[in-house]
Every structure is written in structure tokens, then in C-alpha cells.
Amino acid sequence: MGKRTRRMFTNEYKAEAVRLARDSDQSIGATAKAIGVSETALRRWRDQAEIDDGKGPAGALTTEERLEMRRLRRELSEVKMERDFLKKAAAFFAKEIT
């Protein structure tokens, strides 16, 4: 059984899909089927668009905030690896000196 590849959609595609879902008289499921995406994906895109428009629940993260959080987590991970490396290097050189 082959590995499924994950499809990637541009932000413009997602925005257009959300616009179609909002403007259509069809259900979310029918709209999703018509454009070839899963109903769950279209619902997530719609919910995220509402959050980005300021209409979401209190405390929900906008797309920009999510991207910033992802960047900061990646940066923190790198800093931790650098710190751990420097600790080991310091311990190694401290042993050689004594």
C-alpha cells in the first residue's frame, strides 16, 4: 500500500473556496465535494477565515499568530540544541584543563 501524499493548497485557493461556501446556497459538504476537497478541510478553512476576520471565539489565534508561534517554537528548539551543545563542549574542555 502506497503512502498518501498530502495535498497543499494556496491561501488564494482557500480564500476562494471559503467565499464559494459562504455565497453558495448549498451545504458545506456539497460545496466541498464540488470543488474536490474534504468537508472537514473546508470547515476548518471557513472557521479560520472567521477568526482572521475577527468574528471567531475569544482567544482564538489568527493565521499570522499561528505562523509566528510556529516560527518561535522552531527558533526555541534551535536555541535549546545550541545551549545543550555548548554545555557539553564546556564540560569536555573543563575535563581537559584539570
Kinemage of the C-alpha trace (Angstrom):
@kinemage 1
@onewidth
@group {chain A} dominant
@subgroup {mainchain}
@vectorlist {calphas} color= white
{ca met a 1} P 0.000 0.000 0.000
{ca gly a 2} L 1.498 3.310 -1.092
{ca lys a 3} L 1.993 6.326 1.076
{ca arg a 4} L -0.565 9.078 0.540
{ca thr a 5} L 0.846 12.442 -0.374
{ca arg a 6} L -0.571 15.459 1.344
{ca arg a 7} L -2.129 17.981 -0.984
{ca met a 8} L -1.147 21.594 -0.472
{ca phe a 9} L -3.462 24.486 -1.267
{ca thr a 10} L -2.515 28.120 -1.677
{ca asn a 11} L -4.012 30.785 0.537
{ca glu a 12} L -5.776 32.210 -2.511
{ca tyr a 13} L -7.386 28.840 -3.250
{ca lys a 14} L -8.557 28.516 0.344
{ca ala a 15} L -9.979 32.057 0.333
{ca glu a 16} L -11.859 31.379 -2.895
{ca ala a 17} L -13.210 28.097 -1.518
{ca val a 18} L -14.431 29.859 1.632
{ca arg a 19} L -16.056 32.570 -0.482
{ca leu a 20} L -17.839 29.921 -2.546
{ca ala a 21} L -19.035 28.158 0.607
{ca arg a 22} L -20.358 31.392 2.101
{ca asp a 23} L -22.058 32.603 -1.087
{ca ser a 24} L -23.489 29.239 -2.123
{ca asp a 25} L -26.971 28.022 -1.243
{ca gln a 26} L -25.504 24.524 -0.974
{ca ser a 27} L -24.314 22.872 2.193
{ca ile a 28} L -20.635 22.858 3.139
{ca gly a 29} L -20.458 19.179 2.209
{ca ala a 30} L -21.915 19.747 -1.259
{ca thr a 31} L -19.610 22.700 -1.898
{ca ala a 32} L -16.576 20.714 -0.718
{ca lys a 33} L -17.473 17.815 -2.994
{ca ala a 34} L -17.978 20.175 -5.944
{ca ile a 35} L -14.503 21.722 -5.578
{ca gly a 36} L -12.750 18.450 -4.703
{ca val a 37} L -11.723 18.961 -1.090
{ca ser a 38} L -12.823 17.243 2.092
{ca glu a 39} L -15.702 18.667 4.067
{ca thr a 40} L -13.514 18.832 7.165
{ca ala a 41} L -10.857 20.881 5.372
{ca leu a 42} L -13.408 23.360 4.038
{ca arg a 43} L -14.958 23.743 7.501
{ca arg a 44} L -11.517 24.399 9.024
{ca trp a 45} L -10.730 26.968 6.336
{ca arg a 46} L -14.076 28.679 6.925
{ca asp a 47} L -13.605 28.724 10.702
{ca gln a 48} L -10.064 30.110 10.352
{ca ala a 49} L -11.299 32.794 7.945
{ca glu a 50} L -13.882 33.871 10.536
{ca ile a 51} L -11.159 34.083 13.185
{ca asp a 52} L -8.963 36.121 10.831
{ca asp a 53} L -11.918 38.453 10.201
{ca gly a 54} L -12.299 38.997 13.963
{ca lys a 55} L -15.540 37.023 14.219
{ca gly a 56} L -14.133 33.954 15.952
{ca pro a 57} L -14.214 32.928 19.596
{ca ala a 58} L -12.233 34.898 22.134
{ca gly a 59} L -8.626 33.777 22.405
{ca ala a 60} L -8.528 32.034 19.031
{ca leu a 61} L -5.277 32.558 17.121
{ca thr a 62} L -5.267 34.237 13.735
{ca thr a 63} L -3.293 32.756 10.868
{ca glu a 64} L -0.490 35.276 11.393
{ca glu a 65} L -0.323 34.473 15.095
{ca arg a 66} L -0.144 30.747 14.294
{ca leu a 67} L 2.726 31.342 11.861
{ca glu a 68} L 4.559 33.449 14.442
{ca met a 69} L 4.051 30.758 17.086
{ca arg a 70} L 5.423 28.092 14.733
{ca arg a 71} L 8.464 30.270 13.941
{ca leu a 72} L 9.130 30.948 17.623
{ca arg a 73} L 8.856 27.263 18.537
{ca arg a 74} L 11.315 26.357 15.794
{ca glu a 75} L 13.703 29.081 16.968
{ca leu a 76} L 13.400 27.919 20.586
{ca ser a 77} L 14.222 24.370 19.540
{ca glu a 78} L 17.375 25.563 17.760
{ca val a 79} L 18.452 27.657 20.731
{ca lys a 80} L 17.978 24.693 23.075
{ca met a 81} L 20.123 22.480 20.831
{ca glu a 82} L 22.840 25.145 20.736
{ca arg a 83} L 22.697 25.534 24.513
{ca asp a 84} L 22.999 21.777 25.054
{ca phe a 85} L 25.941 21.600 22.665
{ca leu a 86} L 27.714 24.419 24.468
{ca lys a 87} L 27.121 22.736 27.843
{ca lys a 88} L 28.721 19.522 26.562
{ca ala a 89} L 31.615 21.425 24.990
{ca ala a 90} L 32.233 23.347 28.211
{ca ala a 91} L 32.203 20.121 30.226
{ca phe a 92} L 34.596 18.469 27.753
{ca phe a 93} L 37.113 21.322 27.892
{ca ala a 94} L 36.798 21.615 31.658
{ca lys a 95} L 37.896 17.965 31.948
{ca glu a 96} L 40.937 18.572 29.722
{ca ile a 97} L 42.116 21.524 31.762
{ca thr a 98} L 42.172 19.622 35.047
